[in-house]
Amino acid sequence: MTERIDTEQVLAPLLARARRLAAERGAPVLVSWSERVAAEDPIDVFAQAATASDRCLWLQPDADFALVGVGAAHVIEPTGPERFAAADAAWRALLDGALIVGDGPGPTVIGGFAFDPERPSTPRWCGFPDARLILPRQTLTLQGGECWRRVNVVVGDRHPSPPTPLPTLGEGSIEHDGMPSTQSAPDSPSPNVGRGGQGVRAVPRFLTAVAQAAAAVRRGDLEKVVLAREVRVEAEEPFDVEAALRRLRDAYPSCYVFAVARGERVFLGATPERLVRLDGRTVRVASLAGSIPRGATPEEDRELAAALLASAKDRAEHAVVVRAIRTALDGPCVEVETPDEPEILSVRNVHHLYTPVTARLRDGATLMDLVARLHPTPAVGGTPRAEALRYIREHEGLDRGWYAAPVGWMDASGQGEFAVALRSALVEGAEASLFAGCGIMGDSDPEREYAESSVKLRPMLAALGIEGAETE
């Protein structure tokens, strides 16, 4: 994917026209140009652009789909509870009058949101605000064996992002400001052999918090609430994010593998949970709640899956989520359909109870309308929503940041997909914060919930090359 843009013949006339339009309208004008290119490994492209201030990666290995964003032509950062609607409006405004040429996928914003904009953010999540959708300076899209490169420039932006030099993508290297990438080779071993992990809250406090939450559910204060844990780990050398992403892609091909990098900080993970996908007018949502570890043998694995399907506690927790999703969609959607019984969704180390939900989007409704109505689902927050969020703010004792919040993409036609950022970590140099949560019902057992959270931490520990780390 080498530099092929002929600025004299292609971009120069477009930019000149955009400058005239921006002056006439008193508003910025997007210029977006694409070309078909040879396919590349998206993780290679993400890693080789390490000196860019903004990078985004979205992979669906089983679906043969990937997005890589390098640099930022424009950034959308609304704040507060109305951030989803504000992000939608800002994206539509930028697209109004845009000059878009070339075939393949159109301009696409990539990014995510904070779990709870009403909880004060801590310095650890600096650079990951209430909402941040990036229109990359360059986007690489791989789909069905084909690959496109799109370049975006916003002319007349009053608040432009710092300029990022257009990199040369391909042939095993990418250059910024004349400096070649120094990322580790894909096959290099990770140096991160267990320095151990330490919970932000001591284990006894987490167990007590679970017991108190279960008591609140039994009292009728809540129907369900999700409590999360944060575990911080350190390594002797900086974590190899490229290697971590390769491990996640190889180990969890059915999951959404994602990474959002802001300078030295990278939020990455491999989540099995779709929040919502909009394809045409078809809406797809995944209900994922209730889990159990995989077995050591095929027989034990089948027995554990059967036990999960038979678990009254897990079935009740799952039913709460399905009911809430149906209610959330009963407004912007019609023809909301769900199977009568959940099924088992198995990833490398965990079985989940899973119910797919499908619907048809009403005229006038948007993808961001769906994200706003669905987030946070009871699978990551609880129900009733307002009461559960208030309980989490008052009792959880950590800043979730973007953990368990929507991450994903949206294109120029308003279609796209967002997943729930689970099985994730915030990495900065040789330090990482890992997150895992558990749904608390009235009959939840604190020890079992702690054990479940430890299982959910294992994918990211393994991806980061942490061997034998304690998660207490």
C-alpha positions, -999 to +999 in steps of 0.1 A: +000+000+000+025+026-012+019+063-017+001+065-050-019+097-047-011+122-075-018+154-056-016+175-088-042+155-107-065+142-079-062+160-045-052+195-056-084+203-075-105+188-048-088+207-021-091+240-040-128+234-045-131+225-008-115+258+002-140+277-019-169+258-004-156+262+032-153+300+027-188+303+012-204+282+039-184+292+068-181+256+078-154+229+072-156+207+042-144+171+041-124+158+012-122+120+010-104+100-017-099+063-020-081+037-041-080-001-042-046-015-030-029-048-023-041-064+010-019-061+040-019-075+075-039-049+095-019-055+127+013-048+107-001-015+096-013-006+131+021-015+146+041+003+120+023+035+126+034+036+162+045+073+161+011+085+150-008+103+178-040+084+169-043+048+158-074+026+157-078-011+149-109-032+145-107-069+135-133-096+129-111-125+119-139-150+112-158-124+091-126-115+071-131-078+080-107-052+093-103-015+097-071+004+105-071+041+111-039+062+112-038+098+122-068+121+128-083+143+101-112+152+124-122+143+159-157+143+174-156+146+212-190+154+227-195+152+265-222+143+289-253+120+288-263+133+253-229+124+238-244+097+214-269+121+198-243+148+197-217+125+180-243+115+154-252+152+147-215+162+144-208+133+119-238+142+098-228+178+098-192+170+086-207+148+058-230+175+046-214+188+014-184+165+016-164+158-015-161+120-016-145+102-046-132+068-053-147+033-050-150+010-020-160+019+015-167+055+022-154+077+050-157+060+084-153+072+120-138+048+145-136+051+183-155+046+215-171+060+246-167+061+283-188+037+303-204+064+325-200+101+317-214+111+350-185+095+369-154+118+372-125+105+351-091+097+367-057+106+352-052+069+342-078+074+314-064+107+301-070+108+264-101+086+265-129+111+272-167+107+273-168+101+236-141+101+209-149+092+173-119+097+149-121+103+112-086+089+104-062+107+081-059+074+064-081+043+067-073+008+055-104-014+050-101-051+043-132-071+034-137-103+016-102-104+003-103-069-011-085-038+003-090-001+000-070+029+013-089+061+020-074+095+027-094+122+045-087+159+048-109+185+065-105+219+050-114+250+071-117+231+104-116+256+132-102+230+156-080+208+134-061+179+149-023+181+148-011+173+113+001+137+108+024+131+078+009+107+053+028+074+059+041+050+033+022+019+040+035-014+027+066-033+020+071-041+057+077-005+069+059+027+076+077+060+081+068+092+100+090+123+100+117+102+083+120+078+113+114+041+106+093+020+129+111+000+156+083-023+166+092-059+176+090-086+149+059-107+151+077-138+162+098-122+189+092-136+223+075-114+249+097-103+277+067-099+301+071-128+324+050-123+355+057-094+377+023-102+392-009-083+394-025-063+421-062-055+425-071-019+429-095-032+456-082-059+479-100-093+474-118-092+508-133-058+499-144-072+465-160-102+482-178-079+507-190-056+478-205-086+461-223-098+492-236-063+498-248-060+462-266-094+464-283-082+496-294-050+478-310-072+451-327-094+476-341-062+493-356-052+459-334-021+455-322-036+422-330-065+400-293-070+390-261-050+392-226-057+376-195-051+397-161-049+380-126-055+392-094-037+380-061-055+383-028-037+375+003-055+363+038-045+356+065-059+334+103-055+333+100-041+297+072-023+278+044-046+268+045-056+232+011-045+220+016-059+185+023-094+199-007-091+222-030-083+193-017-112+173-023-135+202-058-122+206-065-126+169-052-162+169-069-173+201-103-156+196-111-155+159-149-153+166-144-122+188-140-085+180-104-076+184-099-039+189-073-013+198-075+025+203-041+042+208-037+077+221+000+084+221+016+059+245-017+047+259-034+018+241-069+004+251-072-031+235-091-063+239-110-092+223-147-090+232-173-117+223-202-092+229-218-073+201-237-043+213-254-035+180-248-039+142-268-019+116-267-034+081-291-017+058-322-016+080-314-049+098-305-045+134-286-073+152-279-073+190-263-100+211-275-109+246-246-123+265-250-130+302-242-160+324-208-178+320-188-208+332-152-219+325-144-243+297-136-279+307-102-296+306-116-325+285-144-327+259-166-346+283-161-321+311-166-293+286-200-307+276-210-312+312-201-276+321-220-262+291-250-283+302-247-271+338-247-235+325-279-241+305-295-256+336-283-229+361-313-211+376-291-181+386-275-177+352-308-182+333-324-156+355-295-132+349-297-138+312-334-133+310-330-099+326-307-089+298-329-102+269-359-084+283-340-051+286-327-054+251-362-060+237-375-030+256-347-008+244-354-017+208-391-013+211-391+023+199-365+028+172-373-007+158-401-030+146-402-068+142-380-074+173-374-112+174-356-135+198-354-173+201-374-189+230-343-204+246-306-192+250-278-212+234-242-217+243-215-194+229-181-208+235-148-189+233-114-202+242-117-203+280-154-196+287-189-207+278-216-180+277-253-180+276-262-163+243-294-151+227-293-133+193-318-104+189-328-091+155-351-062+144-358-037+117-349-001+121-377+024+118-374+053+094-357+083+110-339+062+136-301+059+136-273+036+147-264+061+175-301+061+187-296+023+192-263+027+210-278+053+233-308+031+241-288-001+246-258+011+266-252+000+292-271-033+289-279-052+321-250-075+311-225-048+320-245-024+342-276-038+357-313-031+359-331-008+365-305+011+346-305+044+365-304+027+399-277+002+388-255+030+375-259+050+407-250+019+428-219+013+406-208+049+411-212+046+449-199+011+456-176-002+428-146+019+437-129+022+403-129+043+372-140+020+344-131+045+317-138+028+284-141-007+299-175-023+292-185+007+270-192+009+232-163+007+208-167+004+170-172+023+138-198+041+117-197+049+080-210+077+058-243+060+053-249+057+090-243+019+091-217+003+113-211-018+144-203-013+181-192-040+205-190-039+243-153-034+254-149-065+275-118-088+280-098-056+277-068-037+291-054-002+292-017-004+285+010+023+289+046+012+286+053-015+311+021-010+331-014-024+323-048-022+339-070-052+332-108-053+338-134-080+344-170-078+358-196-101+372-234-099+372-247-099+408-281-114+415-298-121+448-283-156+452-248-147+439-220-163+459-190-139+464-164-166+460-179-179+428-181-144+414-145-137+423-135-170+406-155-160+375-138-126+373-104-143+375-113-165+345-123-135+325-090-118+332-070-147+317-073-138+280-056-104+285-030-118+309-021-144+283-021-119+254+002-095+273+026-124+280+021-124+317+029-159+330+019-170+365+006-136+375-017-134+405-048-114+401-053-104+437 
